[in-house]
Amino acid sequence: MAEPTVKPASTPEKVSSSPQTRKTLIEKLDNWSDWSSWDEFYRTYSGFVWHVARKSGLSDDEANDVVQETFIGVAKNLQKKKFDTSQGSFKSFLLNQARWRILDQFRRRKKQYEREANIHFDEDEERRTAPIDRCADPQGVTLEKLWDKEWQDQVMELALRRVRSLVSPRQFQIFSCYVLKGWSPERVKEELGVNAAQVYLAKHRVGRILKREAERLSEEAGH
């Protein structure tokens, strides 16, 4: 059966505003004709992979290639049942899929540079200049730290989008200005026309829901 088409990633995709749980979504990918689930899967994770690739030192075009190759690899592995949602972490599975594609891009860049400049780096010079050594050591410690940071940012974005649908627009606006934007209580009261009780109520109520949703999303990913 033909693989799902992976569309170009010239710009990072926005995550879905009401995402299915990761486990539910991944399980649906067994059905190759379920294009809506594949599309949601791509929209949820393509921007995340792209940002990791860019922050590891790749160009926009190289990051786009990483996204394409990563999702083709994910599709092939899911088709071959190489990821079991009941075992292991999807976060680690996706990292492993993206890691080699990022390293491949640095290898290609190095070979291209050596061909064009006709330069052969010695071991010490290569270690000083090659981004591959800076972004991903043999154990992947540096890349994993970057991955974890971006993953947590994505979890928080997903949680915020979920919270927005669970609370009133007014409460979310107050919470956003006071907590996310860092406005002072006085500024929030003045610009939004609310009182101190409303500010602190929104902070605690929305903050509690946000924490719950972020924890739920993290648990689904296997941390």
The 8 nearest C-alpha neighbors of each residue, nearest first, counted from 0:
[[1, 2, 31, 3, 32, 78, 30, 75],
 [2, 0, 3, 31, 4, 32, 75, 74],
 [1, 3, 4, 0, 74, 31, 75, 71],
 [4, 2, 5, 1, 31, 37, 74, 34],
 [3, 5, 6, 2, 71, 1, 37, 34],
 [6, 4, 3, 67, 7, 70, 71, 41],
 [5, 7, 4, 8, 67, 41, 9, 3],
 [8, 6, 9, 5, 67, 63, 10, 66],
 [7, 9, 10, 63, 11, 6, 66, 67],
 [10, 8, 7, 63, 11, 60, 59, 12],
 [9, 11, 8, 12, 46, 63, 7, 49],
 [12, 10, 46, 8, 49, 45, 13, 9],
 [13, 11, 46, 42, 45, 14, 10, 43],
 [14, 12, 42, 15, 11, 46, 43, 16],
 [15, 13, 43, 42, 16, 12, 157, 44],
 [14, 16, 18, 17, 43, 13, 42, 39],
 [15, 17, 160, 18, 14, 161, 157, 13],
 [18, 16, 15, 161, 19, 160, 157, 164],
 [19, 17, 15, 16, 20, 39, 157, 43],
 [18, 20, 24, 21, 23, 17, 22, 39],
 [19, 21, 23, 22, 24, 18, 219, 216],
 [22, 20, 24, 23, 25, 219, 19, 220],
 [21, 23, 25, 24, 20, 26, 84, 219],
 [24, 22, 26, 20, 21, 25, 27, 19],
 [23, 25, 21, 27, 22, 26, 19, 20],
 [26, 24, 22, 28, 27, 23, 21, 84],
 [25, 27, 23, 28, 24, 29, 22, 84],
 [28, 26, 24, 29, 25, 30, 23, 36],
 [27, 29, 30, 25, 26, 31, 37, 36],
 [30, 28, 27, 31, 26, 78, 77, 25],
 [29, 31, 28, 32, 33, 27, 26, 34],
 [32, 30, 33, 29, 28, 3, 34, 2],
 [31, 33, 30, 34, 3, 28, 35, 37],
 [34, 32, 31, 30, 35, 36, 37, 28],
 [35, 33, 37, 36, 32, 38, 31, 3],
 [34, 36, 38, 37, 33, 39, 40, 32],
 [37, 35, 39, 38, 34, 33, 40, 24],
 [38, 36, 40, 34, 39, 35, 41, 28],
 [37, 39, 35, 41, 36, 40, 34, 42],
 [40, 38, 42, 36, 41, 37, 43, 35],
 [41, 39, 37, 43, 38, 42, 36, 44],
 [40, 42, 38, 45, 39, 43, 44, 37],
 [43, 41, 39, 12, 14, 40, 44, 45],
 [44, 42, 14, 40, 41, 15, 39, 45],
 [43, 45, 47, 41, 46, 42, 40, 48],
 [46, 44, 48, 41, 47, 42, 49, 12],
 [47, 45, 11, 12, 49, 48, 44, 50],
 [46, 48, 44, 50, 45, 49, 51, 149],
 [47, 49, 51, 45, 46, 50, 66, 52],
 [50, 48, 46, 52, 47, 62, 51, 66],
 [51, 49, 53, 47, 52, 48, 54, 46],
 [52, 50, 54, 48, 53, 49, 55, 146],
 [51, 53, 49, 62, 55, 50, 54, 57],
 [54, 52, 57, 50, 55, 56, 51, 62],
 [53, 55, 51, 56, 52, 50, 57, 145],
 [54, 56, 52, 53, 134, 57, 51, 142],
 [57, 55, 54, 53, 130, 58, 52, 134],
 [56, 58, 53, 61, 52, 62, 55, 59],
 [59, 57, 61, 60, 62, 53, 56, 52],
 [58, 60, 62, 61, 63, 53, 57, 9],
 [59, 61, 63, 62, 58, 64, 9, 57],
 [60, 62, 64, 58, 63, 59, 57, 65],
 [63, 61, 65, 59, 52, 64, 60, 49],
 [62, 64, 60, 66, 61, 65, 8, 59],
 [63, 65, 61, 67, 62, 66, 68, 60],
 [66, 64, 62, 68, 63, 100, 67, 69],
 [65, 67, 63, 69, 64, 68, 49, 70],
 [68, 66, 64, 65, 70, 69, 71, 63],
 [67, 69, 71, 65, 70, 66, 64, 72],
 [70, 68, 72, 66, 97, 71, 67, 96],
 [71, 69, 73, 72, 67, 68, 74, 66],
 [70, 72, 68, 74, 73, 69, 67, 75],
 [73, 71, 69, 75, 70, 74, 68, 76],
 [72, 74, 70, 76, 71, 75, 77, 69],
 [75, 73, 71, 77, 72, 76, 70, 78],
 [74, 76, 78, 72, 73, 77, 79, 71],
 [77, 75, 79, 81, 73, 78, 74, 72],
 [76, 78, 80, 74, 79, 75, 81, 82],
 [77, 79, 75, 76, 80, 74, 29, 81],
 [78, 80, 76, 77, 81, 75, 82, 74],
 [81, 79, 77, 78, 82, 76, 83, 29],
 [82, 80, 76, 79, 77, 83, 78, 75],
 [83, 81, 80, 77, 84, 76, 92, 86],
 [82, 84, 85, 86, 81, 80, 87, 77],
 [85, 83, 86, 22, 82, 87, 26, 89],
 [86, 84, 83, 87, 22, 88, 82, 89],
 [87, 85, 83, 84, 88, 82, 89, 221],
 [86, 88, 89, 85, 221, 84, 83, 91],
 [87, 89, 221, 90, 91, 220, 92, 86],
 [88, 90, 92, 91, 220, 93, 221, 87],
 [89, 91, 88, 93, 92, 220, 94, 221],
 [92, 90, 94, 88, 89, 93, 95, 87],
 [91, 93, 89, 95, 94, 90, 88, 96],
 [92, 94, 96, 90, 95, 91, 89, 97],
 [95, 93, 91, 97, 96, 92, 98, 90],
 [94, 96, 98, 92, 93, 97, 91, 99],
 [95, 97, 93, 94, 69, 98, 92, 99],
 [96, 98, 94, 100, 69, 95, 99, 93],
 [99, 97, 95, 101, 100, 96, 94, 102],
 [100, 98, 102, 101, 97, 103, 96, 95],
 [99, 101, 103, 97, 65, 102, 98, 104],
 [102, 100, 104, 98, 99, 103, 65, 97],
 [101, 103, 99, 105, 104, 100, 106, 98],
 [104, 102, 100, 106, 101, 105, 99, 107],
 [103, 105, 107, 101, 102, 106, 108, 100],
 [104, 106, 108, 102, 107, 103, 131, 109],
 [107, 105, 103, 109, 104, 108, 110, 102],
 [108, 106, 104, 110, 105, 109, 111, 103],
 [107, 109, 105, 111, 106, 110, 112, 104],
 [108, 110, 106, 112, 107, 111, 105, 113],
 [111, 109, 113, 107, 112, 108, 114, 106],
 [110, 112, 108, 114, 109, 113, 107, 115],
 [113, 111, 109, 115, 114, 110, 116, 108],
 [112, 114, 118, 117, 110, 116, 111, 115],
 [115, 113, 117, 111, 112, 116, 110, 118],
 [114, 116, 112, 113, 117, 111, 118, 110],
 [115, 117, 113, 118, 114, 112, 111, 119],
 [118, 116, 113, 114, 115, 119, 112, 111],
 [119, 117, 113, 116, 120, 114, 112, 115],
 [120, 118, 113, 121, 117, 116, 125, 114],
 [121, 119, 125, 124, 118, 122, 123, 113],
 [120, 122, 124, 123, 125, 119, 126, 118],
 [121, 123, 125, 124, 126, 120, 127, 119],
 [124, 122, 126, 125, 121, 127, 120, 128],
 [125, 123, 127, 126, 121, 122, 120, 128],
 [124, 126, 128, 122, 129, 127, 120, 123],
 [125, 127, 123, 124, 128, 129, 132, 122],
 [128, 126, 124, 125, 129, 123, 132, 130],
 [127, 129, 125, 126, 124, 130, 132, 133],
 [128, 130, 125, 131, 126, 132, 127, 133],
 [131, 129, 133, 132, 134, 128, 56, 105],
 [130, 132, 129, 134, 133, 105, 135, 102],
 [133, 131, 130, 135, 134, 136, 129, 126],
 [132, 134, 130, 131, 135, 136, 129, 141],
 [133, 135, 55, 131, 142, 132, 141, 130],
 [136, 134, 139, 142, 141, 132, 133, 131],
 [135, 137, 139, 138, 132, 140, 141, 134],
 [138, 136, 139, 135, 140, 132, 141, 142],
 [139, 137, 136, 140, 135, 141, 143, 142],
 [138, 140, 135, 136, 142, 137, 141, 143],
 [141, 139, 143, 138, 142, 144, 136, 135],
 [142, 140, 144, 143, 135, 139, 134, 145],
 [141, 143, 135, 145, 139, 144, 140, 134],
 [142, 144, 146, 140, 145, 141, 139, 147],
 [145, 143, 147, 141, 146, 142, 148, 140],
 [144, 146, 142, 148, 143, 147, 149, 141],
 [145, 147, 143, 149, 144, 148, 150, 142],
 [148, 146, 150, 144, 145, 149, 143, 151],
 [149, 147, 145, 151, 150, 146, 144, 152],
 [148, 150, 152, 146, 151, 147, 153, 145],
 [151, 149, 147, 153, 152, 148, 146, 154],
 [150, 152, 154, 148, 153, 149, 147, 155],
 [151, 153, 149, 155, 150, 154, 156, 148],
 [154, 152, 156, 150, 155, 151, 157, 149],
 [155, 153, 151, 157, 156, 152, 158, 150],
 [154, 156, 158, 152, 153, 157, 213, 159],
 [157, 155, 153, 159, 158, 154, 152, 160],
 [156, 158, 154, 160, 155, 159, 153, 161],
 [157, 159, 155, 161, 213, 212, 156, 160],
 [160, 158, 162, 156, 161, 157, 155, 163],
 [161, 159, 163, 157, 16, 158, 162, 156],
 [160, 162, 158, 159, 163, 164, 17, 157],
 [163, 161, 165, 159, 164, 160, 209, 158],
 [162, 164, 160, 161, 165, 166, 159, 171],
 [163, 165, 162, 161, 166, 160, 167, 17],
 [166, 164, 162, 163, 161, 167, 208, 205],
 [167, 165, 163, 164, 162, 168, 171, 170],
 [166, 168, 170, 169, 171, 165, 163, 164],
 [169, 167, 171, 170, 172, 166, 163, 164],
 [170, 168, 172, 167, 171, 173, 166, 174],
 [171, 169, 173, 167, 201, 172, 168, 174],
 [170, 172, 174, 168, 169, 173, 175, 167],
 [173, 171, 175, 169, 170, 174, 168, 176],
 [172, 174, 170, 176, 171, 175, 177, 198],
 [175, 173, 171, 177, 202, 172, 178, 176],
 [176, 174, 179, 172, 173, 178, 177, 171],
 [175, 177, 180, 173, 174, 182, 179, 178],
 [176, 178, 182, 181, 174, 175, 180, 173],
 [179, 177, 181, 174, 175, 180, 176, 202],
 [180, 178, 175, 181, 176, 177, 174, 182],
 [181, 179, 176, 182, 178, 177, 175, 174],
 [182, 180, 177, 178, 179, 176, 183, 175],
 [181, 183, 177, 176, 180, 186, 187, 184],
 [182, 184, 186, 185, 187, 177, 181, 176],
 [185, 183, 187, 186, 188, 182, 177, 198],
 [184, 186, 188, 183, 187, 189, 182, 195],
 [187, 185, 189, 183, 188, 184, 190, 182],
 [188, 186, 184, 190, 185, 189, 191, 183],
 [187, 189, 193, 185, 192, 186, 191, 194],
 [188, 190, 186, 192, 187, 191, 185, 193],
 [189, 191, 187, 192, 188, 186, 193, 185],
 [192, 190, 188, 193, 187, 189, 173, 186],
 [191, 193, 188, 189, 190, 194, 187, 186],
 [194, 192, 188, 191, 197, 195, 198, 189],
 [193, 195, 197, 196, 188, 198, 192, 189],
 [194, 196, 198, 197, 199, 188, 193, 184],
 [195, 197, 199, 198, 194, 200, 193, 201],
 [198, 196, 200, 195, 194, 199, 201, 193],
 [199, 197, 195, 201, 196, 200, 202, 173],
 [198, 200, 202, 196, 201, 197, 203, 195],
 [199, 201, 197, 203, 202, 198, 204, 196],
 [202, 200, 204, 170, 198, 199, 203, 174],
 [201, 203, 199, 174, 200, 206, 205, 204],
 [202, 204, 206, 200, 201, 205, 207, 199],
 [205, 203, 201, 207, 206, 202, 200, 208],
 [204, 206, 208, 207, 201, 202, 203, 209],
 [205, 207, 209, 203, 204, 208, 202, 210],
 [206, 208, 210, 204, 205, 209, 203, 211],
 [209, 207, 211, 205, 210, 206, 212, 204],
 [210, 208, 206, 212, 211, 207, 205, 162],
 [209, 211, 213, 207, 208, 212, 206, 214],
 [210, 212, 208, 214, 209, 213, 215, 207],
 [211, 213, 215, 209, 158, 214, 210, 208],
 [214, 212, 210, 216, 158, 215, 211, 155],
 [215, 213, 217, 211, 212, 216, 218, 210],
 [216, 214, 212, 218, 213, 217, 211, 219],
 [215, 217, 219, 213, 218, 214, 212, 154],
 [216, 218, 214, 220, 222, 219, 215, 213],
 [217, 219, 221, 215, 220, 216, 222, 214],
 [218, 220, 216, 217, 221, 21, 215, 22],
 [221, 219, 217, 218, 222, 89, 90, 88],
 [220, 222, 88, 218, 219, 217, 89, 90],
 [221, 217, 220, 218, 90, 88, 219, 89]]
